[in-house]
Amino acid sequence: MNIIISFAGLESSPNRTPYALRHVAGSTILGHILVHLLDLPFEELILIVSSGEEEVATWLQQNLPELNLRTCLSHDARDPLSALGSCK
């Protein structure tokens, strides 16, 4: 099973922090989501973002290096799954 999480269409904050990496209640938004997913038996995590692709990938490698991960940059907020073809 693969897990796809889309942050596409969600703007970065004024200081350019990608939405997935904004801090809320002691963790990043992505961190809060992953806490609930890490117990699931998945093969790959695919993140679709509209900005900050490298920052999100770096955060994941630093904090959860054991994950099999791909990040995708979406240029169309109306169709974020179209970014799946550009995944790294």
PDB file of N, CA, C and O in Angstrom:
ATOM      1  N   MET A   1       0.847  -1.174   0.000  1.00  0.00           N
ATOM      2  CA  MET A   1       0.000   0.000   0.000  1.00  0.00           C
ATOM      3  C   MET A   1       0.890   1.234   0.000  1.00  0.00           C
ATOM      4  O   MET A   1       1.894   1.286   0.710  1.00  0.00           O
ATOM      5  N   ASN A   2       0.520   2.218  -0.793  1.00  0.00           N
ATOM      6  CA  ASN A   2       1.182   3.511  -0.798  1.00  0.00           C
ATOM      7  C   ASN A   2       0.265   4.524  -0.140  1.00  0.00           C
ATOM      8  O   ASN A   2      -0.958   4.413  -0.221  1.00  0.00           O
ATOM      9  N   ILE A   3       0.858   5.507   0.509  1.00  0.00           N
ATOM     10  CA  ILE A   3       0.100   6.602   1.107  1.00  0.00           C
ATOM     11  C   ILE A   3       0.456   7.867   0.345  1.00  0.00           C
ATOM     12  O   ILE A   3       1.631   8.193   0.175  1.00  0.00           O
ATOM     13  N   ILE A   4      -0.569   8.577  -0.113  1.00  0.00           N
ATOM     14  CA  ILE A   4      -0.368   9.846  -0.814  1.00  0.00           C
ATOM     15  C   ILE A   4      -0.969  10.946   0.045  1.00  0.00           C
ATOM     16  O   ILE A   4      -2.137  10.877   0.427  1.00  0.00           O
ATOM     17  N   ILE A   5      -0.164  11.966   0.348  1.00  0.00           N
ATOM     18  CA  ILE A   5      -0.627  13.127   1.101  1.00  0.00           C
ATOM     19  C   ILE A   5      -0.420  14.345   0.212  1.00  0.00           C
ATOM     20  O   ILE A   5       0.684  14.579  -0.280  1.00  0.00           O
ATOM     21  N   SER A   6      -1.466  15.113   0.008  1.00  0.00           N
ATOM     22  CA  SER A   6      -1.365  16.295  -0.840  1.00  0.00           C
ATOM     23  C   SER A   6      -1.430  17.566  -0.007  1.00  0.00           C
ATOM     24  O   SER A   6      -2.383  17.797   0.737  1.00  0.00           O
ATOM     25  N   PHE A   7      -0.399  18.379  -0.150  1.00  0.00           N
ATOM     26  CA  PHE A   7      -0.391  19.727   0.400  1.00  0.00           C
ATOM     27  C   PHE A   7      -0.463  20.735  -0.754  1.00  0.00           C
ATOM     28  O   PHE A   7      -0.236  21.927  -0.547  1.00  0.00           O
ATOM     29  N   ALA A   8      -0.769  20.274  -1.941  1.00  0.00           N
ATOM     30  CA  ALA A   8      -0.815  21.138  -3.124  1.00  0.00           C
ATOM     31  C   ALA A   8      -1.926  22.164  -2.983  1.00  0.00           C
ATOM     32  O   ALA A   8      -3.015  21.868  -2.492  1.00  0.00           O
ATOM     33  N   GLY A   9      -1.627  23.368  -3.423  1.00  0.00           N
ATOM     34  CA  GLY A   9      -2.610  24.442  -3.372  1.00  0.00           C
ATOM     35  C   GLY A   9      -2.588  25.209  -2.080  1.00  0.00           C
ATOM     36  O   GLY A   9      -3.245  26.243  -1.964  1.00  0.00           O
ATOM     37  N   LEU A  10      -1.849  24.729  -1.106  1.00  0.00           N
ATOM     38  CA  LEU A  10      -1.735  25.409   0.177  1.00  0.00           C
ATOM     39  C   LEU A  10      -0.479  26.265   0.136  1.00  0.00           C
ATOM     40  O   LEU A  10       0.623  25.760  -0.083  1.00  0.00           O
ATOM     41  N   GLU A  11      -0.652  27.550   0.347  1.00  0.00           N
ATOM     42  CA  GLU A  11       0.442  28.491   0.186  1.00  0.00           C
ATOM     43  C   GLU A  11       1.435  28.414   1.335  1.00  0.00           C
ATOM     44  O   GLU A  11       1.092  28.027   2.452  1.00  0.00           O
ATOM     45  N   SER A  12       2.669  28.788   1.036  1.00  0.00           N
ATOM     46  CA  SER A  12       3.686  28.939   2.069  1.00  0.00           C
ATOM     47  C   SER A  12       3.339  30.149   2.920  1.00  0.00           C
ATOM     48  O   SER A  12       2.612  31.041   2.483  1.00  0.00           O
ATOM     49  N   SER A  13       3.861  30.170   4.126  1.00  0.00           N
ATOM     50  CA  SER A  13       3.641  31.311   4.997  1.00  0.00           C
ATOM     51  C   SER A  13       4.489  32.487   4.521  1.00  0.00           C
ATOM     52  O   SER A  13       5.356  32.311   3.665  1.00  0.00           O
ATOM     53  N   PRO A  14       4.254  33.678   5.059  1.00  0.00           N
ATOM     54  CA  PRO A  14       5.017  34.850   4.627  1.00  0.00           C
ATOM     55  C   PRO A  14       6.528  34.681   4.747  1.00  0.00           C
ATOM     56  O   PRO A  14       7.276  35.297   3.988  1.00  0.00           O
ATOM     57  N   ASN A  15       6.989  33.862   5.684  1.00  0.00           N
ATOM     58  CA  ASN A  15       8.433  33.644   5.807  1.00  0.00           C
ATOM     59  C   ASN A  15       8.901  32.485   4.933  1.00  0.00           C
ATOM     60  O   ASN A  15      10.017  31.990   5.092  1.00  0.00           O
ATOM     61  N   ARG A  16       8.047  32.057   4.015  1.00  0.00           N
ATOM     62  CA  ARG A  16       8.370  31.025   3.021  1.00  0.00           C
ATOM     63  C   ARG A  16       8.441  29.603   3.584  1.00  0.00           C
ATOM     64  O   ARG A  16       8.964  28.708   2.919  1.00  0.00           O
ATOM     65  N   THR A  17       7.933  29.384   4.772  1.00  0.00           N
ATOM     66  CA  THR A  17       7.889  28.033   5.314  1.00  0.00           C
ATOM     67  C   THR A  17       6.804  27.251   4.574  1.00  0.00           C
ATOM     68  O   THR A  17       5.654  27.689   4.537  1.00  0.00           O
ATOM     69  N   PRO A  18       7.145  26.106   3.986  1.00  0.00           N
ATOM     70  CA  PRO A  18       6.112  25.305   3.320  1.00  0.00           C
ATOM     71  C   PRO A  18       5.001  24.935   4.309  1.00  0.00           C
ATOM     72  O   PRO A  18       5.259  24.692   5.488  1.00  0.00           O
ATOM     73  N   TYR A  19       3.784  24.896   3.816  1.00  0.00           N
ATOM     74  CA  TYR A  19       2.626  24.611   4.665  1.00  0.00           C
ATOM     75  C   TYR A  19       2.835  23.343   5.485  1.00  0.00           C
ATOM     76  O   TYR A  19       2.508  23.326   6.671  1.00  0.00           O
ATOM     77  N   ALA A  20       3.362  22.300   4.895  1.00  0.00           N
ATOM     78  CA  ALA A  20       3.562  21.027   5.591  1.00  0.00           C
ATOM     79  C   ALA A  20       4.502  21.164   6.781  1.00  0.00           C
ATOM     80  O   ALA A  20       4.441  20.366   7.716  1.00  0.00           O
ATOM     81  N   LEU A  21       5.380  22.179   6.752  1.00  0.00           N
ATOM     82  CA  LEU A  21       6.379  22.339   7.809  1.00  0.00           C
ATOM     83  C   LEU A  21       6.034  23.443   8.810  1.00  0.00           C
ATOM     84  O   LEU A  21       6.853  23.767   9.670  1.00  0.00           O
ATOM     85  N   ARG A  22       4.852  24.017   8.714  1.00  0.00           N
ATOM     86  CA  ARG A  22       4.435  25.011   9.709  1.00  0.00           C
ATOM     87  C   ARG A  22       4.287  24.331  11.059  1.00  0.00           C
ATOM     88  O   ARG A  22       3.820  23.195  11.149  1.00  0.00           O
ATOM     89  N   HIS A  23       4.686  25.035  12.105  1.00  0.00           N
ATOM     90  CA  HIS A  23       4.606  24.482  13.458  1.00  0.00           C
ATOM     91  C   HIS A  23       3.261  24.793  14.092  1.00  0.00           C
ATOM     92  O   HIS A  23       2.796  25.933  14.087  1.00  0.00           O
ATOM     93  N   VAL A  24       2.646  23.742  14.642  1.00  0.00           N
ATOM     94  CA  VAL A  24       1.371  23.833  15.339  1.00  0.00           C
ATOM     95  C   VAL A  24       1.439  22.887  16.526  1.00  0.00           C
ATOM     96  O   VAL A  24       1.727  21.703  16.355  1.00  0.00           O
ATOM     97  N   ALA A  25       1.184  23.381  17.704  1.00  0.00           N
ATOM     98  CA  ALA A  25       1.100  22.538  18.913  1.00  0.00           C
ATOM     99  C   ALA A  25       2.320  21.634  19.083  1.00  0.00           C
ATOM    100  O   ALA A  25       2.175  20.446  19.370  1.00  0.00           O
ATOM    101  N   GLY A  26       3.518  22.188  18.907  1.00  0.00           N
ATOM    102  CA  GLY A  26       4.739  21.465  19.214  1.00  0.00           C
ATOM    103  C   GLY A  26       5.325  20.605  18.118  1.00  0.00           C
ATOM    104  O   GLY A  26       6.342  19.946  18.338  1.00  0.00           O
ATOM    105  N   SER A  27       4.719  20.588  16.949  1.00  0.00           N
ATOM    106  CA  SER A  27       5.247  19.795  15.842  1.00  0.00           C
ATOM    107  C   SER A  27       4.853  20.459  14.527  1.00  0.00           C
ATOM    108  O   SER A  27       4.093  21.427  14.510  1.00  0.00           O
ATOM    109  N   THR A  28       5.372  19.932  13.440  1.00  0.00           N
ATOM    110  CA  THR A  28       4.934  20.421  12.135  1.00  0.00           C
ATOM    111  C   THR A  28       3.584  19.782  11.790  1.00  0.00           C
ATOM    112  O   THR A  28       3.204  18.760  12.361  1.00  0.00           O
ATOM    113  N   ILE A  29       2.882  20.394  10.861  1.00  0.00           N
ATOM    114  CA  ILE A  29       1.609  19.817  10.416  1.00  0.00           C
ATOM    115  C   ILE A  29       1.857  18.417   9.864  1.00  0.00           C
ATOM    116  O   ILE A  29       1.110  17.483  10.158  1.00  0.00           O
ATOM    117  N   LEU A  30       2.900  18.281   9.070  1.00  0.00           N
ATOM    118  CA  LEU A  30       3.249  16.957   8.527  1.00  0.00           C
ATOM    119  C   LEU A  30       3.588  15.980   9.640  1.00  0.00           C
ATOM    120  O   LEU A  30       3.195  14.815   9.572  1.00  0.00           O
ATOM    121  N   GLY A  31       4.297  16.418  10.647  1.00  0.00           N
ATOM    122  CA  GLY A  31       4.635  15.557  11.777  1.00  0.00           C
ATOM    123  C   GLY A  31       3.401  15.029  12.487  1.00  0.00           C
ATOM    124  O   GLY A  31       3.342  13.854  12.848  1.00  0.00           O
ATOM    125  N   HIS A  32       2.410  15.902  12.690  1.00  0.00           N
ATOM    126  CA  HIS A  32       1.159  15.476  13.330  1.00  0.00           C
ATOM    127  C   HIS A  32       0.451  14.408  12.502  1.00  0.00           C
ATOM    128  O   HIS A  32      -0.103  13.458  13.053  1.00  0.00           O
ATOM    129  N   ILE A  33       0.468  14.562  11.193  1.00  0.00           N
ATOM    130  CA  ILE A  33      -0.180  13.578  10.319  1.00  0.00           C
ATOM    131  C   ILE A  33       0.568  12.252  10.354  1.00  0.00           C
ATOM    132  O   ILE A  33      -0.042  11.188  10.467  1.00  0.00           O
ATOM    133  N   LEU A  34       1.888  12.322  10.256  1.00  0.00           N
ATOM    134  CA  LEU A  34       2.686  11.091  10.192  1.00  0.00           C
ATOM    135  C   LEU A  34       2.621  10.265  11.466  1.00  0.00           C
ATOM    136  O   LEU A  34       2.733   9.040  11.408  1.00  0.00           O
ATOM    137  N   VAL A  35       2.445  10.898  12.600  1.00  0.00           N
ATOM    138  CA  VAL A  35       2.318  10.157  13.858  1.00  0.00           C
ATOM    139  C   VAL A  35       1.208   9.118  13.752  1.00  0.00           C
ATOM    140  O   VAL A  35       1.319   8.023  14.304  1.00  0.00           O
ATOM    141  N   HIS A  36       0.158   9.458  13.053  1.00  0.00           N
ATOM    142  CA  HIS A  36      -0.996   8.554  12.931  1.00  0.00           C
ATOM    143  C   HIS A  36      -0.834   7.533  11.802  1.00  0.00           C
ATOM    144  O   HIS A  36      -1.563   6.542  11.750  1.00  0.00           O
ATOM    145  N   LEU A  37       0.110   7.771  10.912  1.00  0.00           N
ATOM    146  CA  LEU A  37       0.267   6.873   9.768  1.00  0.00           C
ATOM    147  C   LEU A  37       1.409   5.871   9.914  1.00  0.00           C
ATOM    148  O   LEU A  37       1.428   4.854   9.220  1.00  0.00           O
ATOM    149  N   LEU A  38       2.350   6.142  10.795  1.00  0.00           N
ATOM    150  CA  LEU A  38       3.553   5.314  10.863  1.00  0.00           C
ATOM    151  C   LEU A  38       3.296   3.876  11.301  1.00  0.00           C
ATOM    152  O   LEU A  38       4.122   3.000  11.042  1.00  0.00           O
ATOM    153  N   ASP A  39       2.180   3.620  11.952  1.00  0.00           N
ATOM    154  CA  ASP A  39       1.859   2.256  12.360  1.00  0.00           C
ATOM    155  C   ASP A  39       1.186   1.450  11.245  1.00  0.00           C
ATOM    156  O   ASP A  39       1.000   0.240  11.376  1.00  0.00           O
ATOM    157  N   LEU A  40       0.826   2.117  10.159  1.00  0.00           N
ATOM    158  CA  LEU A  40       0.185   1.417   9.050  1.00  0.00           C
ATOM    159  C   LEU A  40       1.234   0.695   8.199  1.00  0.00           C
ATOM    160  O   LEU A  40       2.363   1.171   8.073  1.00  0.00           O
ATOM    161  N   PRO A  41       0.873  -0.436   7.625  1.00  0.00           N
ATOM    162  CA  PRO A  41       1.825  -1.181   6.798  1.00  0.00           C
ATOM    163  C   PRO A  41       1.867  -0.639   5.368  1.00  0.00           C
ATOM    164  O   PRO A  41       1.213  -1.181   4.477  1.00  0.00           O
ATOM    165  N   PHE A  42       2.634   0.424   5.153  1.00  0.00           N
ATOM    166  CA  PHE A  42       2.718   0.980   3.811  1.00  0.00           C
ATOM    167  C   PHE A  42       4.116   0.797   3.245  1.00  0.00           C
ATOM    168  O   PHE A  42       5.097   0.705   3.983  1.00  0.00           O
ATOM    169  N   GLU A  43       4.186   0.745   1.921  1.00  0.00           N
ATOM    170  CA  GLU A  43       5.468   0.572   1.241  1.00  0.00           C
ATOM    171  C   GLU A  43       6.130   1.897   0.931  1.00  0.00           C
ATOM    172  O   GLU A  43       7.352   2.023   1.010  1.00  0.00           O
ATOM    173  N   GLU A  44       5.320   2.890   0.578  1.00  0.00           N
ATOM    174  CA  GLU A  44       5.887   4.160   0.139  1.00  0.00           C
ATOM    175  C   GLU A  44       4.978   5.309   0.544  1.00  0.00           C
ATOM    176  O   GLU A  44       3.753   5.198   0.507  1.00  0.00           O
ATOM    177  N   LEU A  45       5.608   6.425   0.934  1.00  0.00           N
ATOM    178  CA  LEU A  45       4.893   7.653   1.243  1.00  0.00           C
ATOM    179  C   LEU A  45       5.169   8.634   0.114  1.00  0.00           C
ATOM    180  O   LEU A  45       6.322   8.909  -0.215  1.00  0.00           O
ATOM    181  N   ILE A  46       4.104   9.158  -0.475  1.00  0.00           N
ATOM    182  CA  ILE A  46       4.230  10.114  -1.569  1.00  0.00           C
ATOM    183  C   ILE A  46       3.612  11.421  -1.107  1.00  0.00           C
ATOM    184  O   ILE A  46       2.440  11.463  -0.735  1.00  0.00           O
ATOM    185  N   LEU A  47       4.409  12.497  -1.130  1.00  0.00           N
ATOM    186  CA  LEU A  47       3.930  13.811  -0.740  1.00  0.00           C
ATOM    187  C   LEU A  47       3.836  14.702  -1.955  1.00  0.00           C
ATOM    188  O   LEU A  47       4.788  14.818  -2.728  1.00  0.00           O
ATOM    189  N   ILE A  48       2.682  15.336  -2.125  1.00  0.00           N
ATOM    190  CA  ILE A  48       2.500  16.298  -3.212  1.00  0.00           C
ATOM    191  C   ILE A  48       2.461  17.680  -2.576  1.00  0.00           C
ATOM    192  O   ILE A  48       1.632  17.950  -1.707  1.00  0.00           O
ATOM    193  N   VAL A  49       3.355  18.544  -3.009  1.00  0.00           N
ATOM    194  CA  VAL A  49       3.435  19.907  -2.466  1.00  0.00           C
ATOM    195  C   VAL A  49       3.409  20.900  -3.621  1.00  0.00           C
ATOM    196  O   VAL A  49       3.753  20.565  -4.754  1.00  0.00           O
ATOM    197  N   SER A  50       2.989  22.143  -3.310  1.00  0.00           N
ATOM    198  CA  SER A  50       3.001  23.176  -4.343  1.00  0.00           C
ATOM    199  C   SER A  50       4.159  24.141  -4.145  1.00  0.00           C
ATOM    200  O   SER A  50       4.406  25.001  -4.991  1.00  0.00           O
ATOM    201  N   SER A  51       4.868  24.004  -3.035  1.00  0.00           N
ATOM    202  CA  SER A  51       6.076  24.801  -2.797  1.00  0.00           C
ATOM    203  C   SER A  51       6.909  24.092  -1.734  1.00  0.00           C
ATOM    204  O   SER A  51       6.388  23.306  -0.942  1.00  0.00           O
ATOM    205  N   GLY A  52       8.192  24.377  -1.729  1.00  0.00           N
ATOM    206  CA  GLY A  52       9.058  23.835  -0.686  1.00  0.00           C
ATOM    207  C   GLY A  52       9.363  22.356  -0.797  1.00  0.00           C
ATOM    208  O   GLY A  52       9.590  21.693   0.215  1.00  0.00           O
ATOM    209  N   GLU A  53       9.372  21.832  -2.007  1.00  0.00           N
ATOM    210  CA  GLU A  53       9.594  20.394  -2.197  1.00  0.00           C
ATOM    211  C   GLU A  53      10.901  19.938  -1.545  1.00  0.00           C
ATOM    212  O   GLU A  53      10.927  18.931  -0.839  1.00  0.00           O
ATOM    213  N   GLU A  54      11.973  20.674  -1.781  1.00  0.00           N
ATOM    214  CA  GLU A  54      13.281  20.290  -1.223  1.00  0.00           C
ATOM    215  C   GLU A  54      13.297  20.397   0.298  1.00  0.00           C
ATOM    216  O   GLU A  54      13.857  19.533   0.973  1.00  0.00           O
ATOM    217  N   GLU A  55      12.687  21.452   0.845  1.00  0.00           N
ATOM    218  CA  GLU A  55      12.648  21.617   2.300  1.00  0.00           C
ATOM    219  C   GLU A  55      11.882  20.485   2.977  1.00  0.00           C
ATOM    220  O   GLU A  55      12.299  19.979   4.018  1.00  0.00           O
ATOM    221  N   VAL A  56      10.763  20.093   2.381  1.00  0.00           N
ATOM    222  CA  VAL A  56       9.967  18.994   2.945  1.00  0.00           C
ATOM    223  C   VAL A  56      10.746  17.684   2.871  1.00  0.00           C
ATOM    224  O   VAL A  56      10.770  16.924   3.839  1.00  0.00           O
ATOM    225  N   ALA A  57      11.380  17.416   1.739  1.00  0.00           N
ATOM    226  CA  ALA A  57      12.167  16.183   1.598  1.00  0.00           C
ATOM    227  C   ALA A  57      13.322  16.164   2.583  1.00  0.00           C
ATOM    228  O   ALA A  57      13.617  15.119   3.164  1.00  0.00           O
ATOM    229  N   THR A  58      13.982  17.302   2.784  1.00  0.00           N
ATOM    230  CA  THR A  58      15.086  17.386   3.750  1.00  0.00           C
ATOM    231  C   THR A  58      14.588  17.135   5.163  1.00  0.00           C
ATOM    232  O   THR A  58      15.218  16.398   5.921  1.00  0.00           O
ATOM    233  N   TRP A  59      13.455  17.745   5.527  1.00  0.00           N
ATOM    234  CA  TRP A  59      12.895  17.542   6.874  1.00  0.00           C
ATOM    235  C   TRP A  59      12.602  16.064   7.101  1.00  0.00           C
ATOM    236  O   TRP A  59      12.907  15.525   8.165  1.00  0.00           O
ATOM    237  N   LEU A  60      12.017  15.412   6.112  1.00  0.00           N
ATOM    238  CA  LEU A  60      11.688  13.994   6.257  1.00  0.00           C
ATOM    239  C   LEU A  60      12.943  13.140   6.372  1.00  0.00           C
ATOM    240  O   LEU A  60      12.981  12.215   7.183  1.00  0.00           O
ATOM    241  N   GLN A  61      13.959  13.426   5.588  1.00  0.00           N
ATOM    242  CA  GLN A  61      15.211  12.659   5.672  1.00  0.00           C
ATOM    243  C   GLN A  61      15.893  12.849   7.023  1.00  0.00           C
ATOM    244  O   GLN A  61      16.508  11.916   7.540  1.00  0.00           O
ATOM    245  N   GLN A  62      15.793  14.034   7.594  1.00  0.00           N
ATOM    246  CA  GLN A  62      16.415  14.302   8.891  1.00  0.00           C
ATOM    247  C   GLN A  62      15.624  13.689  10.042  1.00  0.00           C
ATOM    248  O   GLN A  62      16.208  13.232  11.024  1.00  0.00           O
ATOM    249  N   ASN A  63      14.309  13.680   9.923  1.00  0.00           N
ATOM    250  CA  ASN A  63      13.465  13.242  11.029  1.00  0.00           C
ATOM    251  C   ASN A  63      12.971  11.801  10.908  1.00  0.00           C
ATOM    252  O   ASN A  63      12.737  11.141  11.921  1.00  0.00           O
ATOM    253  N   LEU A  64      12.812  11.317   9.705  1.00  0.00           N
ATOM    254  CA  LEU A  64      12.305   9.961   9.483  1.00  0.00           C
ATOM    255  C   LEU A  64      13.056   9.309   8.318  1.00  0.00           C
ATOM    256  O   LEU A  64      12.454   8.997   7.291  1.00  0.00           O
ATOM    257  N   PRO A  65      14.357   9.105   8.474  1.00  0.00           N
ATOM    258  CA  PRO A  65      15.157   8.592   7.353  1.00  0.00           C
ATOM    259  C   PRO A  65      14.775   7.185   6.909  1.00  0.00           C
ATOM    260  O   PRO A  65      15.135   6.773   5.807  1.00  0.00           O
ATOM    261  N   GLU A  66      14.062   6.448   7.736  1.00  0.00           N
ATOM    262  CA  GLU A  66      13.701   5.072   7.385  1.00  0.00           C
ATOM    263  C   GLU A  66      12.539   4.988   6.399  1.00  0.00           C
ATOM    264  O   GLU A  66      12.244   3.911   5.881  1.00  0.00           O
ATOM    265  N   LEU A  67      11.872   6.120   6.135  1.00  0.00           N
ATOM    266  CA  LEU A  67      10.727   6.095   5.229  1.00  0.00           C
ATOM    267  C   LEU A  67      11.159   5.969   3.775  1.00  0.00           C
ATOM    268  O   LEU A  67      12.140   6.575   3.343  1.00  0.00           O
ATOM    269  N   ASN A  68      10.414   5.181   3.042  1.00  0.00           N
ATOM    270  CA  ASN A  68      10.556   5.130   1.589  1.00  0.00           C
ATOM    271  C   ASN A  68       9.686   6.260   1.059  1.00  0.00           C
ATOM    272  O   ASN A  68       8.459   6.183   1.120  1.00  0.00           O
ATOM    273  N   LEU A  69      10.316   7.308   0.540  1.00  0.00           N
ATOM    274  CA  LEU A  69       9.623   8.555   0.285  1.00  0.00           C
ATOM    275  C   LEU A  69       9.853   9.082  -1.119  1.00  0.00           C
ATOM    276  O   LEU A  69      10.943   8.963  -1.678  1.00  0.00           O
ATOM    277  N   ARG A  70       8.800   9.669  -1.676  1.00  0.00           N
ATOM    278  CA  ARG A  70       8.907  10.458  -2.899  1.00  0.00           C
ATOM    279  C   ARG A  70       8.171  11.763  -2.670  1.00  0.00           C
ATOM    280  O   ARG A  70       7.125  11.786  -2.021  1.00  0.00           O
ATOM    281  N   THR A  71       8.710  12.847  -3.200  1.00  0.00           N
ATOM    282  CA  THR A  71       8.008  14.127  -3.171  1.00  0.00           C
ATOM    283  C   THR A  71       7.708  14.541  -4.597  1.00  0.00           C
ATOM    284  O   THR A  71       8.490  14.278  -5.510  1.00  0.00           O
ATOM    285  N   CYS A  72       6.578  15.187  -4.780  1.00  0.00           N
ATOM    286  CA  CYS A  72       6.143  15.636  -6.099  1.00  0.00           C
ATOM    287  C   CYS A  72       5.772  17.108  -6.004  1.00  0.00           C
ATOM    288  O   CYS A  72       5.143  17.533  -5.034  1.00  0.00           O
ATOM    289  N   LEU A  73       6.153  17.874  -6.994  1.00  0.00           N
ATOM    290  CA  LEU A  73       5.825  19.291  -7.040  1.00  0.00           C
ATOM    291  C   LEU A  73       4.638  19.491  -7.968  1.00  0.00           C
ATOM    292  O   LEU A  73       4.703  19.163  -9.153  1.00  0.00           O
ATOM    293  N   SER A  74       3.550  20.033  -7.424  1.00  0.00           N
ATOM    294  CA  SER A  74       2.337  20.271  -8.198  1.00  0.00           C
ATOM    295  C   SER A  74       2.291  21.723  -8.649  1.00  0.00           C
ATOM    296  O   SER A  74       2.535  22.644  -7.869  1.00  0.00           O
ATOM    297  N   HIS A  75       1.975  21.905  -9.920  1.00  0.00           N
ATOM    298  CA  HIS A  75       1.810  23.254 -10.451  1.00  0.00           C
ATOM    299  C   HIS A  75       0.344  23.581 -10.690  1.00  0.00           C
ATOM    300  O   HIS A  75       0.015  24.689 -11.113  1.00  0.00           O
ATOM    301  N   ASP A  76      -0.532  22.630 -10.423  1.00  0.00           N
ATOM    302  CA  ASP A  76      -1.957  22.822 -10.671  1.00  0.00           C
ATOM    303  C   ASP A  76      -2.739  22.426  -9.419  1.00  0.00           C
ATOM    304  O   ASP A  76      -2.968  21.243  -9.169  1.00  0.00           O
ATOM    305  N   ALA A  77      -3.146  23.429  -8.636  1.00  0.00           N
ATOM    306  CA  ALA A  77      -3.855  23.161  -7.380  1.00  0.00           C
ATOM    307  C   ALA A  77      -5.203  22.486  -7.621  1.00  0.00           C
ATOM    308  O   ALA A  77      -5.737  21.837  -6.722  1.00  0.00           O
ATOM    309  N   ARG A  78      -5.752  22.632  -8.816  1.00  0.00           N
ATOM    310  CA  ARG A  78      -7.044  22.005  -9.117  1.00  0.00           C
ATOM    311  C   ARG A  78      -6.915  20.517  -9.393  1.00  0.00           C
ATOM    312  O   ARG A  78      -7.884  19.766  -9.285  1.00  0.00           O
ATOM    313  N   ASP A  79      -5.698  20.097  -9.754  1.00  0.00           N
ATOM    314  CA  ASP A  79      -5.471  18.679 -10.081  1.00  0.00           C
ATOM    315  C   ASP A  79      -4.120  18.230  -9.510  1.00  0.00           C
ATOM    316  O   ASP A  79      -3.186  17.966 -10.266  1.00  0.00           O
ATOM    317  N   PRO A  80      -4.016  18.143  -8.172  1.00  0.00           N
ATOM    318  CA  PRO A  80      -2.722  17.821  -7.568  1.00  0.00           C
ATOM    319  C   PRO A  80      -2.184  16.443  -7.947  1.00  0.00           C
ATOM    320  O   PRO A  80      -0.970  16.238  -7.941  1.00  0.00           O
ATOM    321  N   LEU A  81      -3.061  15.495  -8.275  1.00  0.00           N
ATOM    322  CA  LEU A  81      -2.582  14.163  -8.627  1.00  0.00           C
ATOM    323  C   LEU A  81      -1.850  14.139  -9.965  1.00  0.00           C
ATOM    324  O   LEU A  81      -1.145  13.175 -10.264  1.00  0.00           O
ATOM    325  N   SER A  82      -2.006  15.180 -10.769  1.00  0.00           N
ATOM    326  CA  SER A  82      -1.255  15.250 -12.025  1.00  0.00           C
ATOM    327  C   SER A  82       0.237  15.355 -11.747  1.00  0.00           C
ATOM    328  O   SER A  82       1.047  15.099 -12.637  1.00  0.00           O
ATOM    329  N   ALA A  83       0.613  15.726 -10.531  1.00  0.00           N
ATOM    330  CA  ALA A  83       2.026  15.850 -10.162  1.00  0.00           C
ATOM    331  C   ALA A  83       2.706  14.501  -9.970  1.00  0.00           C
ATOM    332  O   ALA A  83       3.934  14.443  -9.894  1.00  0.00           O
ATOM    333  N   LEU A  84       1.956  13.438  -9.891  1.00  0.00           N
ATOM    334  CA  LEU A  84       2.542  12.128  -9.636  1.00  0.00           C
ATOM    335  C   LEU A  84       3.574  11.740 -10.691  1.00  0.00           C
ATOM    336  O   LEU A  84       4.501  10.984 -10.398  1.00  0.00           O
ATOM    337  N   GLY A  85       3.431  12.234 -11.885  1.00  0.00           N
ATOM    338  CA  GLY A  85       4.396  11.943 -12.938  1.00  0.00           C
ATOM    339  C   GLY A  85       5.738  12.632 -12.750  1.00  0.00           C
ATOM    340  O   GLY A  85       6.725  12.255 -13.381  1.00  0.00           O
ATOM    341  N   SER A  86       5.779  13.654 -11.873  1.00  0.00           N
ATOM    342  CA  SER A  86       7.029  14.396 -11.657  1.00  0.00           C
ATOM    343  C   SER A  86       7.710  14.038 -10.341  1.00  0.00           C
ATOM    344  O   SER A  86       8.619  14.741  -9.900  1.00  0.00           O
ATOM    345  N   CYS A  87       7.287  12.978  -9.732  1.00  0.00           N
ATOM    346  CA  CYS A  87       7.853  12.598  -8.426  1.00  0.00           C
ATOM    347  C   CYS A  87       9.335  12.259  -8.533  1.00  0.00           C
ATOM    348  O   CYS A  87       9.801  11.697  -9.524  1.00  0.00           O
ATOM    349  N   LYS A  88      10.052  12.618  -7.485  1.00  0.00           N
ATOM    350  CA  LYS A  88      11.480  12.277  -7.399  1.00  0.00           C
ATOM    351  C   LYS A  88      11.642  10.991  -6.613  1.00  0.00           C
ATOM    352  O   LYS A  88      12.764  10.522  -6.421  1.00  0.00           O
TER     353      LYS A  88
END
